Amino acid sequence: MSLYRVTPTNRELFFGEDEIIVSKTDEKGRILYANDVFVRVSGYSENELVGAPHSILRHPDMPRCVFWLLWETIANGEEIFAYVKNMAKTGDFYWVFAHVTPSYDENGRISGYHSNRRAPTREAVNKADALYGQLLAVENQHEDRKQGMHAGIAMMLDLLKQNNVTYGEFVFSL
């Protein structure tokens, strides 16, 4: 399967409030299952999605530190909620409110991940977008991508500490 080089547009896609985007991945984040809503909104065919890394949808406006937090959380066997700006095959973008949980094999080991994504409120999108813009600006101040990500993580953790909230409490306050 080839991954496409997609150029972002400034066009936003929407999906229904009553629709849920569902995907399942293996432990490395390769897509094993994509429901019809996921296929339609992403613009990729099911064949293009299955086997591809979930990062095929990564929009360049998303700070790396948010994905670091997501992966750290689910790899530790915990669920996470997050607002994510995804990019469709066309370059158009769409926002989701994601709930990601680990899946386990018969021996109790993490074997993959399951994600349900709903349409977020416009108010939450505006707040998340503003925060992500700040985090991305901090990340982009560093030539070294890893240093930039760590600077974004530090900023995010400092924000949580200042507000005396967990990440989960923060997300649900948006």
C-alpha positions, 0 to 999 in steps of 0.5 A, spaced: 500 500 500 502 506 498 501 512 502 499 519 499 502 525 500 497 530 501 497 537 501 492 541 506 487 545 504 483 550 508 476 546 507 473 543 513 469 537 512 463 535 517 460 529 519 453 528 523 452 529 530 449 522 530 455 518 526 461 515 530 467 514 526 470 507 528 477 504 527 481 498 530 488 498 530 494 493 532 499 495 537 503 499 532 497 503 530 496 500 523 489 500 521 485 493 522 478 496 521 475 502 519 467 503 519 463 506 513 463 513 516 471 513 517 471 511 510 466 516 507 469 522 511 476 520 510 476 520 503 480 513 503 477 507 500 477 501 506 483 498 502 487 504 502 486 504 510 486 497 512 494 496 513 496 503 513 498 507 519 493 511 523 498 517 522 495 517 515 490 522 517 495 526 521 494 534 520 500 538 520 496 543 525 496 537 530 502 538 535 506 532 536 506 533 544 498 531 543 500 524 540 505 523 545 500 524 550 495 519 547 500 514 545 503 514 552 496 513 555 494 508 551 500 504 552 499 504 559 493 501 558 488 507 560 483 510 556 484 517 553 479 522 550 482 528 545 480 533 540 484 531 534 484 535 527 485 530 522 486 530 514 482 527 509 485 524 502 483 530 499 487 535 504 480 537 507 480 537 514 475 535 520 475 535 527 473 529 532 472 528 539 476 521 540 475 516 545 481 511 544 482 505 549 487 499 548 484 492 546 487 486 550 489 479 547 487 472 551 493 473 556 491 480 558 497 484 553 495 490 549 494 487 542 491 494 539 487 500 540 479 501 539 477 508 537 470 512 537 470 519 534 464 523 534 463 530 532 465 535 537 462 542 539 464 548 535 466 551 542 470 545 544 474 546 537 475 553 537 478 552 544 482 546 542 485 549 536 487 555 539 491 551 544 494 547 539 496 553 535 500 555 541 503 548 542 505 547 535 508 554 535 513 552 541 514 545 538 516 549 531 521 554 535 526 548 535 530 545 529 530 538 532 523 535 532 524 531 538 526 537 542 520 541 540 516 535 542 519 535 549 518 543 549 510 542 547 510 536 552 513 541 558 508 547 556 502 542 556 504 539 563 505 546 566 498 548 563 495 542 567 499 544 573 497 551 573 490 549 572 490 543 577 487 538 573 488 532 570 489 531 562 482 528 562 479 533 566 482 539 562 479 535 555 472 535 558 472 542 560 473 545 553 
